[in-house]
Amino acid sequence: MRWGAVIAAAGRGERFGRPKQFVEIAGLPMLGWSVRAFASMHEITDIVVATEPGLVPRTAELLAELAPGGRAIAIVGGGTRQESVRLGIAALGDRVEAVLVHDGARPLVRPQNVRAGMRDVRPGRGAVLATPVVDTIKVVERTSMRVEQTLDRTTLWAAQTPQFAMLADLRRAYETSEPATDDTALLERIGVEVIVVPSRHANFKVTIPEDVAPADMLLRERLERALPESDSVLIEVFGAPELVDTICKEIEKRGGRIDAIERDLPRGAVVRAYIEANRLRDFETSFSPLADGSATLTVHDVGGIA
């Protein structure tokens, strides 16, 4: 399935004190971390960044550096996040089938969490990265500040981004003019089921200047632990049993190592293998005509910066 990514980065940084898209964090503009994460994923064919009018040229330069090849474009966003996302999904090409929406102020997003969110998406079903709420939440009357209710935190999750859906579903959801705080709220209103996907790593939003230091620390630690580009990723190919030998030959032709083959599954067979990350696109190019729509390829990160 071909994915598009819409990054909402048109905020004026009112709580931060200034626009924050190009605040440097760990040697890269904050926006650049999300762009780099999505550009590293073969599933994502299109990236749209909705930003402030005055930042479009600078954003386009950043995209050309981090996502070369015409995969990414910068557009003028709207006056609200909701309008920016609406413009972003309208700008996605026709080849895109599914879409994820991400806040540009969340630089800690990691591809393995993104892939976890992608897995359950299908027509009529979306997903959202989230973390369980650890604090006790009080419902308070605004004027008197009197506590009206204490919520059961075991049922509460704090929504993050990305948020995921089929492109057709999200476009239909955005036909409404009703305001919403996030994208899955709009999906819920039109009857689309939304699945919560636990985020396994820090993915907080940089909202105030004090958030920069911890984000910088975490990203620098990640860079120190990063694996070189030649390290392997785990791939799983699911398809008809008669394709197994051909798939294995293609993997081995590119220096991959077959880890396991399961031929007796109810609906086909699966090949698991490790292949160098920098050979993945080459394999994917040969895989598409080879599979002819009858097999699927899934990629799993095994460590490092991904």
C-alpha positions as CSV (number, residue, x, y, z in Angstrom):
1,M,0.0,0.0,0.0
2,R,1.3,3.4,-1.0
3,W,1.4,6.0,1.8
4,G,1.4,9.7,1.9
5,A,2.6,11.8,4.8
6,V,1.1,15.2,5.7
7,I,3.2,17.2,8.2
8,A,1.4,20.1,9.8
9,A,4.0,22.8,10.4
10,A,2.1,26.1,9.9
11,G,1.9,27.1,13.5
12,R,3.2,30.5,14.7
13,G,4.6,29.1,17.9
14,E,2.5,31.3,20.2
15,R,3.3,29.3,23.3
16,F,6.9,28.9,22.2
17,G,7.4,32.6,21.7
18,R,8.3,32.4,18.0
19,P,7.9,30.1,15.0
20,K,9.7,26.9,15.9
21,Q,9.9,24.9,12.6
22,F,13.5,25.7,12.2
23,V,14.7,25.8,15.8
24,E,17.8,23.6,15.7
25,I,17.6,20.4,17.7
26,A,20.6,18.0,17.7
27,G,22.1,19.7,14.6
28,L,19.0,19.7,12.4
29,P,15.9,22.0,12.2
30,M,13.1,20.5,14.3
31,L,10.9,20.0,11.2
32,G,13.8,18.1,9.5
33,W,13.7,15.2,12.0
34,S,10.1,14.2,10.9
35,V,10.9,14.7,7.2
36,R,14.0,12.5,7.6
37,A,12.1,9.7,9.4
38,F,9.4,9.6,6.7
39,A,11.8,9.9,3.8
40,S,13.6,6.8,5.1
41,M,10.5,4.7,4.8
42,H,9.9,2.9,1.4
43,E,6.2,2.8,2.1
44,I,5.8,6.5,2.0
45,T,5.9,7.8,-1.6
46,D,4.6,11.4,-1.1
47,I,5.4,13.9,1.7
48,V,3.5,17.2,2.0
49,V,4.6,19.9,4.5
50,A,2.0,22.6,5.2
51,T,3.8,25.6,6.6
52,E,3.8,29.4,7.0
53,P,3.8,31.4,3.7
54,G,7.1,33.0,4.5
55,L,8.7,29.6,5.3
56,V,7.8,27.8,2.1
57,P,11.1,28.5,0.2
58,R,13.2,27.5,3.2
59,T,11.1,24.4,3.8
60,A,11.4,23.5,0.1
61,E,15.2,23.6,0.4
62,L,15.1,21.4,3.5
63,L,12.9,18.9,1.7
64,A,15.2,18.8,-1.3
65,E,18.1,18.0,1.0
66,L,16.4,15.4,3.2
67,A,13.8,13.9,0.8
68,P,15.4,14.2,-2.7
69,G,13.8,12.9,-5.9
70,G,10.6,15.0,-5.9
71,R,8.9,12.9,-3.1
72,A,8.2,16.0,-0.9
73,I,6.6,19.3,-1.5
74,A,6.0,22.4,0.7
75,I,2.7,24.2,0.5
76,V,1.1,27.2,2.3
77,G,-0.9,26.0,5.3
78,G,-4.1,27.4,6.6
79,G,-5.1,29.5,9.6
80,T,-5.7,26.5,11.7
81,R,-4.2,23.1,12.0
82,Q,-7.4,21.5,10.6
83,E,-7.3,23.7,7.5
84,S,-3.6,23.0,7.0
85,V,-4.2,19.2,7.1
86,R,-7.2,19.7,4.7
87,L,-4.9,21.5,2.2
88,G,-2.2,18.8,2.8
89,I,-4.4,15.8,2.0
90,A,-5.8,17.7,-1.1
91,A,-2.2,18.1,-2.4
92,L,-1.4,14.3,-2.2
93,G,-1.1,12.6,-5.5
94,D,-3.6,10.0,-6.9
95,R,-1.1,7.2,-6.4
96,V,-1.5,7.5,-2.6
97,E,-3.9,5.0,-1.0
98,A,-3.4,5.8,2.7
99,V,-2.2,8.8,4.7
100,L,-0.6,9.6,8.0
101,V,-0.8,13.1,9.5
102,H,1.9,14.3,11.8
103,D,2.7,17.4,13.8
104,G,6.0,19.0,12.7
105,A,6.7,19.8,16.4
106,R,7.1,16.1,17.3
107,P,10.7,15.5,16.1
108,L,11.1,12.2,18.0
109,V,8.9,10.1,15.8
110,R,10.5,6.8,14.8
111,P,9.7,4.6,11.8
112,Q,9.0,1.5,13.8
113,N,6.2,3.2,15.6
114,V,4.9,4.6,12.4
115,R,4.9,1.1,10.9
116,A,3.0,-0.2,13.9
117,G,0.3,2.4,13.3
118,M,0.1,1.5,9.6
119,R,-0.6,-2.1,10.1
120,D,-4.2,-2.0,11.1
121,V,-5.3,0.6,8.6
122,R,-7.9,-0.4,6.1
123,P,-11.1,1.0,4.6
124,G,-13.3,2.0,7.6
125,R,-10.5,1.7,10.1
126,G,-7.9,4.3,11.2
127,A,-5.3,4.4,13.9
128,V,-3.5,6.7,16.3
129,L,-0.3,6.5,18.2
130,A,-0.9,7.1,21.9
131,T,0.4,6.6,25.4
132,P,-1.6,5.6,28.6
133,V,-2.4,8.5,30.9
134,V,-0.4,8.2,34.1
135,D,-1.8,11.2,36.0
136,T,-5.2,11.3,37.7
137,I,-7.5,13.5,35.5
138,K,-10.0,15.9,37.1
139,V,-13.0,17.4,35.2
140,V,-13.2,21.0,36.5
141,E,-15.9,23.7,36.3
142,R,-14.2,26.6,34.6
143,T,-15.5,29.5,36.6
144,S,-15.4,28.1,40.2
145,M,-12.5,25.6,39.5
146,R,-14.6,23.1,41.4
147,V,-13.9,19.4,40.7
148,E,-16.9,17.9,39.0
149,Q,-15.6,14.4,38.3
150,T,-12.5,12.3,38.6
151,L,-11.9,10.1,35.5
152,D,-10.8,6.5,35.6
153,R,-7.3,6.8,34.2
154,T,-7.1,3.1,33.2
155,T,-9.3,3.9,30.3
156,L,-7.5,7.1,29.2
157,W,-4.9,7.4,26.5
158,A,-3.1,10.6,25.4
159,A,-3.3,10.9,21.6
160,Q,-0.1,11.7,19.7
161,T,0.8,11.8,16.0
162,P,1.1,10.4,13.4
163,Q,-2.6,9.5,13.0
164,F,-3.5,7.1,10.2
165,A,-6.3,6.4,7.8
166,M,-7.1,5.5,4.2
167,L,-6.9,8.6,2.1
168,A,-10.5,8.3,0.9
169,D,-11.7,8.0,4.5
170,L,-9.8,11.0,5.7
171,R,-10.8,13.2,2.8
172,R,-14.4,12.3,3.6
173,A,-13.9,13.1,7.2
174,Y,-12.5,16.5,6.3
175,E,-15.6,17.5,4.3
176,T,-17.1,18.5,7.6
177,S,-16.6,22.1,8.8
178,E,-16.9,21.2,12.5
179,P,-13.7,21.9,14.5
180,A,-11.8,19.0,16.0
181,T,-8.6,18.7,18.1
182,D,-7.2,15.9,16.0
183,D,-7.7,13.9,12.8
184,T,-9.1,10.7,14.3
185,A,-11.9,12.7,16.1
186,L,-13.1,13.6,12.6
187,L,-12.9,10.0,11.5
188,E,-14.9,8.9,14.6
189,R,-17.7,11.3,13.6
190,I,-18.2,9.7,10.3
191,G,-18.2,6.2,11.8
192,V,-14.7,5.1,11.0
193,E,-13.3,2.8,13.7
194,V,-10.1,4.1,15.3
195,I,-7.5,1.8,16.9
196,V,-5.0,3.0,19.5
197,V,-1.5,1.9,18.9
198,P,0.9,2.2,21.9
199,S,3.9,4.4,21.2
200,R,7.0,2.5,22.4
201,H,9.3,5.6,22.5
202,A,9.3,9.2,23.6
203,N,7.3,11.2,21.1
204,F,6.4,14.4,22.9
205,K,5.5,17.7,21.3
206,V,7.9,20.6,21.5
207,T,5.5,23.3,22.8
208,I,7.6,25.6,25.0
209,P,11.3,26.5,25.0
210,E,12.0,24.2,27.9
211,D,11.0,21.2,25.7
212,V,14.0,21.7,23.4
213,A,16.7,20.5,25.8
214,P,15.2,17.0,26.5
215,A,14.4,16.6,22.8
216,D,17.9,17.5,21.9
217,M,19.3,15.1,24.5
218,L,17.2,12.2,23.2
219,L,18.0,12.8,19.6
220,R,21.7,13.1,20.3
221,E,21.6,9.8,22.2
222,R,19.8,8.2,19.3
223,L,22.5,9.5,16.9
224,E,25.2,8.0,19.0
225,R,23.5,4.6,18.9
226,A,22.7,4.8,15.2
227,L,23.7,1.9,13.1
228,P,25.4,2.6,9.8
229,E,23.3,2.6,6.6
230,S,24.6,-0.8,5.6
231,D,23.0,-2.5,8.6
232,S,20.1,-4.9,8.0
233,V,16.4,-4.7,8.2
234,L,14.0,-7.6,8.6
235,I,11.6,-8.2,5.7
236,E,8.6,-10.5,5.5
237,V,7.1,-11.5,2.2
238,F,3.7,-13.1,2.2
239,G,2.4,-14.7,-1.0
240,A,1.5,-17.9,-2.9
241,P,3.8,-20.9,-2.1
242,E,4.9,-21.1,-5.8
243,L,6.6,-17.7,-5.4
244,V,8.8,-18.7,-2.5
245,D,11.8,-20.0,-4.5
246,T,11.8,-17.0,-6.8
247,I,11.5,-14.5,-3.9
248,C,14.4,-16.3,-2.1
249,K,16.6,-16.0,-5.2
250,E,15.9,-12.3,-5.5
251,I,16.8,-11.7,-1.9
252,E,20.0,-13.7,-2.0
253,K,20.9,-12.0,-5.3
254,R,21.1,-8.8,-3.3
255,G,23.2,-10.3,-0.5
256,G,20.2,-11.0,1.8
257,R,20.0,-13.8,4.3
258,I,17.0,-16.0,4.5
259,D,15.9,-16.4,8.1
260,A,12.8,-18.6,7.9
261,I,10.3,-20.0,5.4
262,E,6.8,-21.1,6.4
263,R,5.0,-22.8,3.5
264,D,2.0,-24.3,5.2
265,L,0.1,-21.3,6.3
266,P,-3.7,-21.3,5.6
267,R,-3.5,-18.6,2.9
268,G,-0.1,-18.9,1.5
269,A,3.6,-18.8,2.6
270,V,5.9,-16.3,4.2
271,V,9.6,-15.7,3.7
272,R,11.5,-13.9,6.5
273,A,14.9,-12.5,5.6
274,Y,17.5,-9.9,6.5
275,I,18.7,-7.5,3.8
276,E,21.0,-4.5,4.0
277,A,19.0,-1.3,4.3
278,N,20.7,0.3,1.4
279,R,19.7,-2.7,-0.9
280,L,16.0,-2.5,0.2
281,R,14.9,-0.1,-2.6
282,D,16.6,-2.2,-5.2
283,F,14.8,-5.3,-4.0
284,E,11.5,-3.5,-3.8
285,T,11.8,-2.4,-7.4
286,S,12.2,-6.0,-8.6
287,F,9.6,-7.3,-6.1
288,S,6.7,-5.3,-7.5
289,P,6.6,-6.9,-11.0
290,L,7.6,-10.2,-9.5
291,A,4.7,-10.3,-7.1
292,D,2.2,-9.0,-9.6
293,G,-0.2,-8.0,-6.8
294,S,-0.3,-11.5,-5.3
295,A,2.3,-10.9,-2.6
296,T,2.9,-8.3,0.1
297,L,6.2,-7.0,1.5
298,T,6.5,-5.8,5.1
299,V,9.7,-4.1,6.6
300,H,10.6,-4.2,10.2
301,D,13.4,-2.1,11.8
302,V,15.8,-4.0,13.9
303,G,17.5,-1.1,15.7
304,G,19.4,2.1,15.2
305,I,18.0,5.5,14.3
306,A,14.9,4.1,12.6
